[in-house]
Amino acid sequence: MRSSCRVAALFCAIISPILVLAEAPAFINDYGYDREAHGRHPLQVFRSTDLVAPRFNILKSSPSCDDSLYTFLTPRGPSTNEPLAAAYDHEGHLVWATPWQKQQLYNLMVQEYKGEKYLTFWAGNDAVGGHGAGFYYMLDKHYNEYKKVGAANGLDGDLHDFRITEAGTALLTVYEVVQKDLGAVGKSTGPVWDCLIQEIDLETGHAVFQWRATDHYDVTDSYRDIGGEGEDDRAYDFFHINSIEKDASGNYLISARYTRSLTYIDGRNGDVIWIMGGKRNMFKDLSEGRATNFAYQHDARWSDDGRTITMFDNAVDNEHQTMGETRGLRLRVDQQSMTVALETEYINPHKVRGISQGSMQTLKSGNVLLGYGFTPTFTEFASDGTPLCDVHFGPESRFGTGDVQSYRVYKFAWQGWPGTKPDTAVAQDEQDRWQLYVSWNGATEVAKWELQGAPRADSPEADWARLAMADKKSFETSFPLRGAYPRSLRVVARGFKGDRLGASAAVEVEFVTPGEKKGGEAKGEGEAVVVNYEPLRFTSDVSPTRVLLLFVGVFVLSVFWRALRASCRRSARKLRVLPS
């Protein structure tokens, strides 16, 4: 009878649908979130891994934003657990994250090189005056380091931009201290942060093109007060390059924050072709000044084959926080007539100000994604400027403090196949119920999880029996451990066609009866985690169908036996009352 109960318990575990989202979902328009009710940086924690990631507050959502792309960001700041490079799905579930050598992280993207997709990001020291000294990394689809890219000519790679071209080169921003005559701004010769662009051959690391701002711009072109800079070891940051792009003509478009200008550079000789915005603006503004009044802007890009420029217009900085309204800009540019017009502007419904950093991305759908840099939010708009989706990854009450920030926020398609095994843990949930938790950092192609059991961790493959299935709906999933289970458990990842993608290491657990204590620690009330017996194995000889038939047969025989015994008792009573 005891064996029958065990078989029944195992059978029930197999046919019962199991799906538990082990992690907490994103907040949905949570007023308390934006008033620090959940802290200065609400976090998502997991049982199966030590990863800790931001937990979103989704203020506004639309099916138009659900395009199967992942959202990539690099949260950092005083209130963060640690700097991360992270990817999320449309519902705010973590997909992949790494602290990458415990360094500051910026500018996470998906880029193509020689026909393969790579994750690219900058890592290094960002405490050098608003820019960085570090390297760019390329990770393959298995999250292994493919290349570590530095600047050429002995210089440090800056954090602001890294773009891989179709020619197999990379565009980098670089900062270098040089001595400059500062008499025009009230000082003698002193140190200045020169801004360079380099185009690097990714195979050799050599620069195939280099350009310096100090060869074409003077410190008087800057809107930034020199203050105490330009003396001793305090270099004057007068230009501040923050984006670079190469077009089909072989020319370069760059953005400089402190000159409030875009510069178009001849790719053959480095000459300046034109300047848009700032003190040396060369364009006629057809929109009453609204097309060229951008300030402290970031992420300037060509679109529509050179007819349109997009950018994130900060409009403000630390010292000028009331100058204008932060917005995304789409400008119609005519390089023949040298005119520019405002085509569309994209403004956050909460009137968010981005006093530094920021990004604008035009998606294939036509939607536009803005990341607000210093302010922990990103917003997706329809092409006409209508807000569609709005997400916070830090409380609105802390906007402007830099507690939580991400240099840029982008969306990309990505397929990740980790070279690691899925992570698992057996632990009790908030109700002290035993669960087996599973996750696989970066595995984008998992459709289902299959819980398997065997007598021992080193059991042959044929001895591992299916116990339960669960759909993968989030970063972490849990299997409730109820009833009878084998001593060794593992979880197998299944793809969308049922193919096996990988298996976790086996975990060993013990049988616990309700109310029993093990090692002085109370286990889950009313729980039986694992039984110490040779489990029923579903091999080619013992299939789930046969177990079902066996179970039904035992039940039918039991009913028949009880009916037969009852009939015999009635017959005996009748015999005792018959006359002799």
N, C-alpha and C positions, 0 to 999 in steps of 0.2 A: 504493500500500500504506500509506503514511504517513497519507493522508487517511482510509482505512478504519479505521486504529487510532484516529484522532481521533473518528470517528463512533462507534466502539464504546465508547470511553471515556465519551463524552457520554451515550450510550444507557444504559450501566451506571449512571451517576450518576442518571439519571431513575428507573429502576425499583428501585433499591436503597432499602430502608427506612432512614431516617436519624433517629436520636433520640439526642442527647447532652445530658444535664443539665450545663450548663456550670458551675453553682454547686455547692458542696458541700451535701449534704442536712443537715437538722437532726441533731444527735446523738441517739441513742436510749439512754436510761438509762446514760449514760457516766459511770463512776465518776471518771475523771480530770478530766472537765469540772468537777465539783463540788469538786475538789481543786486547781484552778488549773493543771492540766496544759496547758491551752490559753490561759492568761493570765487576768487579772482580768476581762476582758470579751471572750469569744470573738466574733469578728466574721465576717460574710460579706462577701467582696469580689467584684467582678464585673469582667469585661473590657470590656463594652460601655458601661459608665457608671462615673462616679466615686463613685456612691453606696456607702456602707458602712453595714451594718445589723447588729444583734445576731443571733447564731446561737444558736438554741434548743437546750436539752437536754430532750427529751421523756421524762419519767420514767414516765409512765403514760398510756395512750391507750385510747379506747373508741369504737366506731362511734356511740355515743349522742351524742358531742360533735361528730360530723361532720354539721352541719346546714346546710351551704352558707353559713354566715355567716363574715365575716372578723373577726379579732381586732385591735382598735385599741388602741395604747398610745403613750406618749411617753417613750421611754428617755432618761435624762439621768444626769449624775453625773460625778465626777472621772475615772473610768476609761473613760467613753464617748468615742468619737471626736468627736462633737458632738451637741447635743440634736436629737432627731428627732421628728416625728409620723409614725407608721408603721402599716401594716396588713399582716396575714399571713393565709395560708390555714391550714386545719386541719393540714396536714403541716409547717408551719413555714417555708413558702416566702414570701419577701417579695412583696407585691402592689403596694404604693405607699409612698413615703417622701418627706419633704421636711424640710430643715433650716430652712425658712421664715425668711429674713432673719437667720439666725444668732442668733436670740433663744432664750430659755428657752421651752419649750413644755409645755402642760398640757391635760388634759381633752379629748382627741380623741373626738368623737362623730359619729354621723350623725343629723341632725334634719330635720324637715319644716317648710317655710314656703311658704304659698300653693300647696300641692299638689306642690312640688318637693323633692327630697332634697338636702341640703347637708352637707358636712363642716364641722364647727365645732370650733374650738380657741382657746385663749388663748395669746398670745405677748407677752412683755415682760420686765420686770425683776422677778425673784423674790427679790432680795437686800435685802428691806425687812422682815425680821422674820417669816418664816413665812407671808407672804402676798405679793401682787403688785401691781404698778402697770403696767398695759398695756391691751391691747385684745383683743376677741374677733373672730375672722375667720370668715366664711362662704365656702366654696369650692363652686362649682357642679360638675356632673358632668364638666366639662372641666378642672377644677382651676384655674379662673380665680377671682380674688377677686370675690365678689358683693357683700359688705358688710364694712365694718370698723366694729365696734360698740364704743363707749365708754360709760362711766357718765355719768349726767346730772349737772347742777348743778356742772360743773367738777371733778368728782372722777375718780379713776383707777379703771379696772375691775380688780377683784380676780380672781385666778386660780382661785378655788375652784369657782365654779359659774356656768353660763350655760345656761338652759333656755328653749327657745322654746315658747310656749303655742299652743293651738288658736286663740286669738283674734288671733294675729299679734303678740303682744308677747314680750318676753324678760325673764326673771328673772335678776338679777345680784346677786352679793355685792360689797360695797364696804367698804373700811376708810378711816377718817379720824381724824386726831389731834385730840382735844379736851382741854380743861382740866377736871379733875375734882377734887373734894375727896377726898383720900386719907387723911384723918385716921383712919379706921376700920382702916387697914392700916399705921399707924405713920408716915405721911408727911403733909406739907402738900399744898396744891393742886399738882397736877402733870399732865403729859401722859398721856393714856390713848388706846389704840387703840379708838375706837368702831366698832361693826360695824353696817352698814346693809344692808337689802335694798331693791332698786329694781326696779320693773316698768317696762320701757321700751317705748314705741311705736317699733317698728323702722323705721317710715317717717319719723318726725319726730325721733327721738332724745330726746324729752321723757319725763320720768318721770310715769307715771300713778298710781304709788303709791310711798311711801317710808316706811321704819320704822327706828328707831334702838334699839339695845340699851340705851344708857345712859338712855333714858326709862323702862325697865321693869326693868332689872337694876342691882344695886349691885356694887361691887368685892368686897364680902364674900361674894357668891355664887360666887366663883371658887375653884377648888382650886389655882390656880397661885400660888406664892410670888412676891411682888413683887420681891424681891431688890434689885438696883440700878436697877430700872426705876422710872418715875414721877418721874424727875429729869432736868433739863436737856433733852437731845434724845432721851432714851431713854423712849419711851412704854410704858406698862404694857399688855400684851396679856392682858386678864383674861377675855375672852369667846371670841373666835376662832370666828366663824361659818365653816362649811365646806360647807353644802348648803342648798338652798331648793327647795320644791316647792309648786305651787298646786293645790288639789283642785277637784272639781266644784262645791263650795259657795262657791268664791271665796276660801277661806281659805288661809293659808300655813303650811307645816310647815318649820321650820328646825332645824338641828343646830349646837350650840356645843360645841367641844372642851373648853375649860377650865372650863366649868360642868357638864360631863358630863350635859348635858340636851338634850331636844327641847322646842321651844316651838311651840304651835299658836296662830296669830295671826288675829284677825278681819280679813277683807279690806276691811271697810267703814270701820272706825275705828282699826285698829291695836291694839286691846286684846288682851291675852293671854287666851286662852280656857282653856288649861291648860298645865301643864309636866309632863313625864315625866322622871324621873331627877334626879340631882343633889340639892342641898341643899333645893330647894323642890318636890320630887316630890309630885304630887297624886293618884297612882294607888295602889291596893291591888295588891300583887304576889301573884298566885296561885301562883307557882312558887318559893316560899321564897327570894325575893330574886334569883333568877337572871334575871328579866325586866327589872329596873330597876337592876341593878348594872353596867350598861355604863359604859365610861369612855374618854374621848378619841376617841369614835366619829366616823364619817364616813358620808356618803352615805345619809341617812335618806329613805325613800320610802314612800308609801302603795301598797297593793295591795288587791285584792279589794274595791274600792269603799268604802274607809274602814274596813274591818274588820281589816286587817293592816298592820303597819309592818315594813319590813325595814331593816337597817343593817349596816355594817361596824363591828364592835366591836373597836377596837384593844386595849382593856383595859390597855395599857401606853403609856408614853412614854419619852423619854430619861432622865428622873429616876426613873421608877417601872417598871423593866423586869421585875419579878417579881410584879406585882399580880395578874395573871390570865392567861387564855389567849385569844389573838386568835381571833376567830370571826366568822362571819356569823350574824345573828340574824333570826328571823322571829317576831314577837310578835302574839298575838291581843289586839285592843284592843276594849273595850266602853266607849264614851264616855258611855253612859247611867248605868251602874253605876260608872264610873270604876275599872275593873279591867283588869289586863294579865296575860297569861300567856305563858310561853315555849312556842312551838309547835314550832320546829325550830332547831337550831344546827348550823353548818357549820364543821368544824375540819380544818385541813390535816393530812395524814398525817405530815408531818415536824415537826409542832408549831411551825410558823413564827410568829414574833412580828412584828407590824407596828407599829413604834414611832411611825410617823407616816404620814399619807396613807392611801389604801386605798379600795376600792370593792366594792359588792355589786350584782349585776344579776340579776333573775329573767327568764329567757328564756321565749319562747313555748312551748318544749318542756316547761317546768316545771323544767328544770335551773337551777342557780344558779352564777353565775360570781363568784369572789372575786379581786380584784387586791390585792396586799399592799403597795402603795405604796413605802415606803422599802426593802422587801425585793424583789429581782428575781424574782418568781414569780407565777404565777396558776394557779388550780385551779378545775375545773368539777365540780360535785356533782349527783347525782340529787336530786330534790325532798325525799327523806327524809334527806339528809345524807351519803349514800354517795359517797366520792370516785370520780370517773370518769376524769378527765384531770388531769395535773399537769405543769407546764412551768416550767423555770428559764430566765431569760435573763441570768443571771450566776451565778458559782460559789457553792455553798452555804457554802463556807468563808469567804466574804466577806459573808454575810448580817449585817445589823446595822451595816455600815460606811457604807452609802450610796454605795458605789462605782458601783453601777448601780441605778437606781430608775425607777419610773413612777407618777405621781400616781394614775392610775386605769387599769384595763384593762376594756374593754367588747367586746361582739360585736354586729355589725350586718350587715344585708344592704346591699350597695352595688354600683352599676354605674358604672364610670368609663370615660369616653371622652376620652382626652387630646387636647388641641389641638396637641400636638407630633408629630413623626415618631418611629418606632421608632429606637432607638440601635443601631449596629453597630460592630464592630471586627474586623479581621483580625489575629490574633496566634497565637503558638505556645503550646500547652498544656504541662503539666509534662513530657511526653515529647518535647518539641520538634516536635510535629506541628502543622501549620497548620490553624487552625479559623477559621470566620467566626462570631462571637458576635452574638447579637441579644437585645434586651430592649425593653420599652416600659413605662415607669414609670406604673403606675396603670391600664393597659388590662386590664379584667376580662373582656372579651367575646371575647378572642382564643382560638380553638380550635386553629389550625394556623399554621405559618410556611411560606411558599413562597419558596425561593431561586430568583432569576431572574438571567439573564445577558444581556448585549448587547455589541456592539462598542465602544460609547462611552457615557459617562455621559449625554450629551444625545441618545441614540438615541430615535427616535419610539417611542411605546408599543407599536406592533405588533412592534417588533424585540426586545422583552424576552421571552426564552424561559424556560419553567419548567425548572429543573435538578434540584430535589429538594424534598421535602415533609418536614415534621417536626411532630409533635404538640407543643403547648405544655403542658408539665407543671410548669414552674417559672418563676421570675422571668426567668432567662436560659437560652437554648438555644443550642447550637452546631451548625454544619454542618461535618463533616470535609471538608477540601479535598484530594481525592485525584484524580489523573488530570488530564484536560483540562477547562479552564473558560475562558469568555470573559474579556476583560480587565476589563469593568465588571460588578460584582455588586451586587445589592440584595435586600432581603427584604420580602415583602408579607405583611401580617397578614390572615388569613382568619377570619371569624366561624363560628359553629356551623352555619350554613346555607351555608357556602362563600362568603359575600359578602365583598368586599374592604373592609377597615376602614382601611387606610393602608399606606404604603410608606416604607421608609427612604431616605435619600439614597444615591446610588451610591458604591461604593468602588472605587478603581482599584488593581489589584495586578499583579505581574509574574510571568513564567514563571521558574521556578527548577528546574534539573535536579538530580538527586541528587548531593550532594557539591559543587555549585557554590557559590561565595561571591559575594555581591552587596554592593558597598560595603564590603568588608572584613569583613562580618558573615556568619557561616555560617547558611544557611537550613536548614530542616528536612531531616533526612537521609531520602532516599528519597521526597521529596515533589515534586509538580509542582502548583504553585498555579494558574497561569493560562498559557494559551498565547496567543501574539500572532498570531492568525489570525482571519479572518472566521468567526464561529461559525455552526453550523447553527441556523437559526431555525425554531421551530415556529409557522408561520402557518397560515392556512386552506389553503394549498397544500402545506405540509409538516407533516403531523401525526405524532405519536409512532407511530401504527400504520404509517404509510408507512415511517418509519425502521426499524421492526422488520422489515417485509417486505423492505426493501432489504438489511438486515443478513443476514437468512436467505438471500436470493437470492445475495448475494456469497459466502456460505459454501458454498451448494450448487454454484455455478459453480466455485468453487475445488476442491471435492472431485471434480467431474466432470472438470475439466481435468487434475488429477493422475492420475485413473484412465485417461484417454485417452492421456496421455503414457506411462504404464507399459505400456499395451497395445501402443503403437507400438514400444516398445523390445523387447518380447518377440517381436513379429512380425519385426523386423529380424534378431534373433539366429537365428530359425528359417530365414530366407532364406539366411543365410551358410552353413549346414551342408547344404543340399539338393544331391544329385548333379547333374552337368551332363547 
